[in-house]
Amino acid sequence: MKVLLLNGSPYKNGCTYTALSEVAEVLNSENIEAEIFYIGTEPIAPCKDCRACTNDSFIFNIFCSTDSCEFTNILFEI
């Protein structure tokens, strides 16, 4: 099993990261793979009624609207 822990704090290595690290450590001790992903400080836009969610590639359309598709790649690995 793999768990993706999302860090949505504006401070990459702040208190949220510290808390998620503790969770990841416990999960790893139980042989559960855990990965912390930092969302970043870019704003997350609301729905624009683009209807991308109506086709098969909606995850790609939503999360690959920026230069980095790292988050999408992680989702497809899980």
PEURSUL-V907458 format. One record per residue. RES is the residue in one small letter. PHI is phi as a letter, one per 30 degrees, with the letter a starting at -180 (none if undefined). D_CENTER is the distance of its C-alpha to the mean C-alpha in whole Angstrom. Layout:
# PEURSUL-V907458
res=(RES,RES)
phi=(PHI,PHI)
d_center=(D_CENTER,D_CENTER)
This chain:
# PEURSUL-V907458
res=(m,k,v,l,l,l,n,g,s,p,y,k,n,g,c,t,y,t,a,l,s,e,v,a,e,v,l,n,s,e,n,i,e,a,e,i,f,y,i,g,t,e,p,i,a,p,c,k,d,c,r,a,c,t,n,d,s,f,i,f,n,i,f,c,s,t,d,s,c,e,f,t,n,i,l,f,e,i)
phi=(none,b,c,c,c,c,c,c,d,d,c,e,c,d,d,d,d,d,d,d,d,d,d,d,d,d,d,d,d,c,i,c,d,b,b,c,c,d,d,j,c,d,d,c,d,d,e,c,h,d,i,d,d,d,c,d,c,d,d,d,d,d,c,c,d,c,d,c,c,e,d,d,d,d,d,d,d,d)
d_center=(16,13,10,7,7,5,8,9,12,14,15,13,15,17,17,14,13,17,16,13,15,18,16,14,18,19,17,18,22,22,21,17,15,12,9,8,5,7,6,10,13,13,14,12,15,17,18,21,22,22,22,19,18,22,21,20,17,16,12,13,15,12,10,12,14,14,15,12,11,9,5,8,10,8,8,11,12,11)
